[in-house]
């Protein structure tokens, strides 16, 4: 079954809406409930970590439910649309916190956020799992995956560019009101985009592999290179999530000013744009010049480290008052992250070939199922560390809608600056040395593995 351009576009539109929702939740829930609602940052961070780890463990069970589904609309689309509608309602509830006591708010947040994770999994797993049911050829499947990942990046970039700007426009001085309206708009867009996807893609009957948690970890621990790549993904994503969680507090309380939302929006917009440039332009150009993937990886990590060190220097020597100066290290970090996001997927694919050569089993679906798991794990750990860090430095949230930004102590500001730079630097330094010591799947090694597999399969 060959997919038309229109159907590929429809599938990509689904990814845009899906990742607009994920970005709104992943990047702003801690800020909303700690800074605006007034809950303890450590409590919010703990719940977010527990919920994301639970959500990651829940992925394989959702896969089993989808595999056993049989309807006249197929096995994927009923879950995709039902999960979308439920998640849209929960998303609106998540950003419509009632005015109540702290203890009741803690219960409300815990229940609603866990429900958000469960309902998002209901639609996310079917969305990515349906690719083999949409087209038969491996090339088209890979192209469709690229369409989905690229459009997902666009959805996330839209939220990075526009969230705080829209919060200010729709809510005025009340960020609480602004977030509620933004959540409502995103929820409506979400339903529309997934409806477009469901109505325009057609499934074919396929056999779907069920991947259990036990199988995932068995495959991981029997494949040293898969384990190396997975741990690398965890650390790279932790550095990224630590930055995205802390940066909004930096712009509000340190960079400051009445126009901080506009500054934050411009910084996020430029950063998101260069992340996409790294993925779609810089990495392909470097590969076209025959630079080995392992060298590109070290270059990207080094580039990110340079960006963080420059940022650390700028915010402590007094140049941080200029947004355009701050954009320089921001561009370096986001550009590097775009390249790293592509490379970690490439390396994970290589670990599948390596595992087949070692054991005779090609556990592609099992190993790639780990990618979703570890990204969620990394974001959970990062948001937990962010919450604990905010409480340790004594940051006081701006819980009253007065339009006046709460003043922080000098010690709090110094702590915030250190957390948003030193933690990612330490994480990336660990990545650099861990990768250098443990990673074996160089381009040369992968060429050898490819030839050996061809001989084994009789394709030589």
Secondary structure, DSSP 8 states (H G I E B T S, - for coil): ----HHHHHHHHHHHHHHHHHHHHHHHHHHIIIIIIS---HHHHHHHHHHHHHHHHHHHHHHHHHHHT---TT-SSHHHHHHHHHHHHHHHHHHT---S--HHHHHHHHHHHHHHHHHHHHHHHHHHHHTHHHH-SSHHHHHHHHHHHHHHHHHHHHHHHHHHHHHHHHHHTT-HHHHHHHHHHHHHHHHHHHHHHHHHH------------HHHHHHHHHT-HHHHHHHHHHHHHHHHHHHHHHHHHHIIIIII-STTHHHHHHHHHHHHHHHHHHIIIIIHHHHHHTT--HHHHHHHHHHHHHHHHHHHHHHHHHTGGG-HHHHHHHHHHHHHHHHHHHHHHHHHHHHHHHHHHHHHS---HHHHHHHHHHHHHHHHHHHHHHHHHHHHHTT-----S-SS------HHHHHHHHHHHHHHHHHHHHHHHHHHHHH----HHHHHHHHHHHHHHHT--
